[in-house]
Amino acid sequence: MSFWWDALGGPPAARPSLSGDRSCDVAIVGAGYTGLWTAYYLARHDPSLRIIVLESRYAGYGASGRNGGWLSAEIDFPHDARLRQAMTDSVDEVLKVCAAEGIEADAVKSGCLRVAVTPAQETRLRAFAVVAADWRLLEPAELATRVRVAGARAAAFTPQCARVQPAALVAGLARAAERAGVLLFEQTPVTGISRGAVSTPHGTVRAEAVVRATEGFTATLPGQRRRWLPMNSSVIVTEPLPASVWSEIGWADAETMSDFAHAYCYLQRTADGRIAIGGRGNPYRYSNGFDPNGHTPDSTVAALTGMLRRLFPAAAEVPVARAWSGVLGVPRDWRAGVAFDQATGFGWAGGYAGHGVTTANLAGRTLAGLITGSGSELADLPWVGHVGRRWEPEPLRWLGVQAMYAAYRHADRTETARGLGHSTRLSRLADLVSGRDR
Ligand SMILES: Cc1cc2nc3c(=O)[nH]c(=O)nc-3n(C[C@H](O)[C@H](O)[C@H](O)COP(=O)(O)OP(=O)(O)OC[C@H]3O[C@@H](n4cnc5c(N)ncnc54)[C@H](O)[C@@H]3O)c2cc1C
């Protein structure tokens, strides 16, 4: 279980499982942000709709209860001004719903910092800051007025990001959906999705519309093994830092933060004064494997601890309190998608490739509009209907991802050791092979 759930005293009391067959207007598979936002907006749009969400474990068991808590405007999709605006609006929409529904998710919109700590990272970051909309370059002195990062050479800042407590967000969202009339069944694994029906060991749910909202778990569903790669990501969180350490580091606000390495890390300052830092660890296990309990190898904990101490030497003595891992869905072209087919009544969203906290809200609103036919401008955004090609079969998939991350790590090590002022050829090759458009 993640620290985020621990901090809430564990997941809430189990909700009932499905018992017997049922029918409804919309059946949703998966109670993470995507499924719950879709259910929430459908119910708010038309309170007469009968909406059922089916969840194999508990609401927020997946990435939605384990992530780094970046409510950011980033989306993996080629630049489009309308999509960018929709993402920016979605950050504010999540905050607005939290306020309206009384969801206490430690949400603070202080922006996001990306920090270069090697010459090669600096070269990439300066090039990024010139072209990236909404990002502004910060020289080290200005960065230090916010956060003092060891060896920082430059940073980029955007105001379009909030820090959240992920599990508090998903738990509050589940309650808000239920208040709006949504029925949520837990401990109910879906074993098959067909036209107008969802099968589980406890019964079948027949529905006019069915939505698959299982992101990183999608590969476990029949026929979906090569749809999205279940990518593992791991996080550690420290014990609360003493005031003396915080005064050395600064970071008085709640900016989210990352470095600019190829295998980058992501950080947040938690509401109770800890640092959470995440990264890819062991990114992919053979044949879509993942540890259902989110166990994190010692080597990953050591690597993340090392990164934290390099960025913040003042925190070197602060113990690590917890480590956990989760899975997120990565499409072959790293581009997220959302779709609903009126003819078959089937919809889906995901493949956010590590940027799902905000994107799931946009997906939920988009799906609700498409399902109810209520026509909104969101339906015309370029990611709607985007389906990338499938991943390669094993063992090519495993070999490819291992090679890609080995290349990124090697590139990061070489750039640091040699003080290179540019990316290595190997990292550019890895970008090419991975299909990543960075
Ligand atoms: C460690 C980590 C850090 C991350 N950090 C960030 C971040 O800081 N910012 C960001 O934007 N994104 C981040 N992400 C990604 C983001 O968390 C996800 O993209 C997002 O939560 C996906 O939400 P979802 O509802 O689509 O999927 P999930 O939250 O994974 O929910 C899917 C649900 O479906 C259920 N399910 C699966 N199979 C079945 C079945 N057969 N039957 C019934 N139910 C089923 C699962 O139990 C799960 O509850 C991170 C992800 C991880 C793992």
PDBQT file of the ligand as one rigid body, heavy atoms in Angstrom, charges set to zero:
ROOT
HETATM    1  C1  LIG A 501       4.110   5.508  -9.036  1.00  0.00    +0.000 C 
HETATM    2  C2  LIG A 501       3.332   6.347  -9.997  1.00  0.00    +0.000 A 
HETATM    3  C3  LIG A 501       3.521   7.726 -10.029  1.00  0.00    +0.000 A 
HETATM    4  C4  LIG A 501       2.761   8.531 -10.890  1.00  0.00    +0.000 A 
HETATM    5  N1  LIG A 501       2.869   9.890 -10.798  1.00  0.00    +0.000 NA
HETATM    6  C5  LIG A 501       2.036  10.669 -11.535  1.00  0.00    +0.000 A 
HETATM    7  C6  LIG A 501       1.992  12.069 -11.317  1.00  0.00    +0.000 A 
HETATM    8  O1  LIG A 501       2.624  12.595 -10.403  1.00  0.00    +0.000 OA
HETATM    9  N2  LIG A 501       1.191  12.815 -12.134  1.00  0.00    +0.000 N 
HETATM   10  C7  LIG A 501       0.438  12.243 -13.123  1.00  0.00    +0.000 A 
HETATM   11  O2  LIG A 501      -0.243  12.973 -13.852  1.00  0.00    +0.000 OA
HETATM   12  N3  LIG A 501       0.404  10.904 -13.286  1.00  0.00    +0.000 NA
HETATM   13  C8  LIG A 501       1.153  10.110 -12.506  1.00  0.00    +0.000 A 
HETATM   14  N4  LIG A 501       1.077   8.760 -12.624  1.00  0.00    +0.000 N 
HETATM   15  C9  LIG A 501       0.081   8.192 -13.546  1.00  0.00    +0.000 C 
HETATM   16  C10 LIG A 501      -1.338   8.296 -12.993  1.00  0.00    +0.000 C 
HETATM   17  O3  LIG A 501      -1.339   7.958 -11.629  1.00  0.00    +0.000 OA
HETATM   18  C11 LIG A 501      -2.259   7.348 -13.767  1.00  0.00    +0.000 C 
HETATM   19  O4  LIG A 501      -2.144   7.617 -15.143  1.00  0.00    +0.000 OA
HETATM   20  C12 LIG A 501      -3.711   7.529 -13.365  1.00  0.00    +0.000 C 
HETATM   21  O5  LIG A 501      -3.869   7.397 -11.983  1.00  0.00    +0.000 OA
HETATM   22  C13 LIG A 501      -4.557   6.508 -14.109  1.00  0.00    +0.000 C 
HETATM   23  O6  LIG A 501      -5.864   6.509 -13.573  1.00  0.00    +0.000 OA
HETATM   24  P1  LIG A 501      -6.854   5.392 -14.069  1.00  0.00    +0.000 P 
HETATM   25  O7  LIG A 501      -8.106   5.569 -13.320  1.00  0.00    +0.000 OA
HETATM   26  O8  LIG A 501      -6.949   5.430 -15.551  1.00  0.00    +0.000 OA
HETATM   27  O9  LIG A 501      -6.129   4.015 -13.693  1.00  0.00    +0.000 OA
HETATM   28  P2  LIG A 501      -5.905   3.380 -12.236  1.00  0.00    +0.000 P 
HETATM   29  O10 LIG A 501      -5.825   4.384 -11.167  1.00  0.00    +0.000 OA
HETATM   30  O11 LIG A 501      -4.777   2.428 -12.366  1.00  0.00    +0.000 OA
HETATM   31  O12 LIG A 501      -7.264   2.611 -11.989  1.00  0.00    +0.000 OA
HETATM   32  C14 LIG A 501      -7.622   1.471 -12.699  1.00  0.00    +0.000 C 
HETATM   33  C15 LIG A 501      -8.508   0.639 -11.779  1.00  0.00    +0.000 C 
HETATM   34  O13 LIG A 501      -9.024  -0.458 -12.517  1.00  0.00    +0.000 OA
HETATM   35  C16 LIG A 501      -9.075  -1.572 -11.646  1.00  0.00    +0.000 C 
HETATM   36  N5  LIG A 501      -9.103  -2.765 -12.477  1.00  0.00    +0.000 N 
HETATM   37  C17 LIG A 501      -8.111  -3.273 -13.223  1.00  0.00    +0.000 A 
HETATM   38  N6  LIG A 501      -8.501  -4.387 -13.860  1.00  0.00    +0.000 NA
HETATM   39  C18 LIG A 501      -9.795  -4.565 -13.500  1.00  0.00    +0.000 A 
HETATM   40  C19 LIG A 501     -10.759  -5.562 -13.814  1.00  0.00    +0.000 A 
HETATM   41  N7  LIG A 501     -10.483  -6.587 -14.610  1.00  0.00    +0.000 N 
HETATM   42  N8  LIG A 501     -11.991  -5.465 -13.271  1.00  0.00    +0.000 NA
HETATM   43  C20 LIG A 501     -12.320  -4.439 -12.438  1.00  0.00    +0.000 A 
HETATM   44  N9  LIG A 501     -11.428  -3.479 -12.106  1.00  0.00    +0.000 NA
HETATM   45  C21 LIG A 501     -10.193  -3.539 -12.632  1.00  0.00    +0.000 A 
HETATM   46  C22 LIG A 501      -7.816  -1.450 -10.814  1.00  0.00    +0.000 C 
HETATM   47  O14 LIG A 501      -7.918  -2.181  -9.609  1.00  0.00    +0.000 OA
HETATM   48  C23 LIG A 501      -7.745   0.047 -10.598  1.00  0.00    +0.000 C 
HETATM   49  O15 LIG A 501      -8.341   0.453  -9.397  1.00  0.00    +0.000 OA
HETATM   50  C24 LIG A 501       1.831   7.926 -11.789  1.00  0.00    +0.000 A 
HETATM   51  C25 LIG A 501       1.643   6.545 -11.775  1.00  0.00    +0.000 A 
HETATM   52  C26 LIG A 501       2.378   5.755 -10.886  1.00  0.00    +0.000 A 
HETATM   53  C27 LIG A 501       2.151   4.266 -10.865  1.00  0.00    +0.000 C 
ENDROOT
TORSDOF 0
